[in-house]
Amino acid sequence: MPTNTATARQIAEKLLDIDAVALRPDEPFTWTSGIKSPIYCDNRMTMSYPEVRQLIYRSFAAQIREKYGEAQVIAGTATAGIPHAAWVAEELGLPMAYVRSKPKGHGKGNQIEGKLAPGAKVIVIEDLISTGGSSIEAARAVQEAGGEVLAVLAIFSYQFPAAEKAFAEAGFLFETLSNYTVLLEVAIEKGTIRPEQIEALKAWRENPQAY
């Protein structure tokens, strides 16, 4: 769950306002995986709205100061986590790095770009957690490069049970600024969705393949 409920609601409202999140329970989107989804989340949109991106990076920074004060490096996941990691690192006055999805096929073959000293305590910044797979791969890459991953922090999560399980099995902590449950609450209040649609939307989170 989000650390700060007021912040979680504020971010959910902003994501809806700028169309970073679209809800279409009656005309579901189709993901690349083939899953039918009533929600589409594109947090890259937040880059284009200074007020929203500032809310996000300041919220990340406050969370890190409060819970992960020993952090020494902020590492963004390529590509969507990179700008947020840069803003958070600037806010905290910390070094920044980023994690490629796979090592470069030329030059030094780096997967981690930027300086990562052995034993450095790292916060990984992600934009979105769905199944958790790519975030966990990024955290493992940091570990393999000699870093100590304190946590993976993301803007938003669909709250799939599979993600909770995957992170637990991988041994990484993760937290999000907002999530699907909070978003639905805000969407009902704003009239974005109708009350009679809520049960189907909740069921999707528990079993997306059956939607």
C-alpha angles and dihedrals in degrees: 000000000000115000094227118039095196091051091046091055093045093051092045090053092049092049089054093044094055094040093244083132122040123188118203109161094164095046105033124202120239116231123211087257089059094250115143108229134187089205135057119191123193108170091176084084089072090071090070095056113067094194092052097044089047090053089051100048093042090050091050090048093050090050092050093048091050101043110012104035091147091065113130103177134032111211122192125205115238121285117349096033095053101082093045091049089051093052092045092048090050092049092051097038091237134137116266132212135168135221122225119215086241136000118281114265092223142036112020092346091236122180092179114056117200130031117312112175119206110272094015113155108237138195112201114212119207130174099216138010117205112150091350095234100122093041091052091048089053092049090049090051089055090050093049089051089057101264127131111230111217094181146325111243122194137180096230142006133196086213094229111178087226090063093051089051094046094052092046092051092047091050097236128131117226134185134176134207092224138357148196096275093054091044092056091050091052093043091055091050092049093047092242089130132022122245091242090060095057099086093054090048091051091047091054091060091054095046114009093172090064097052 
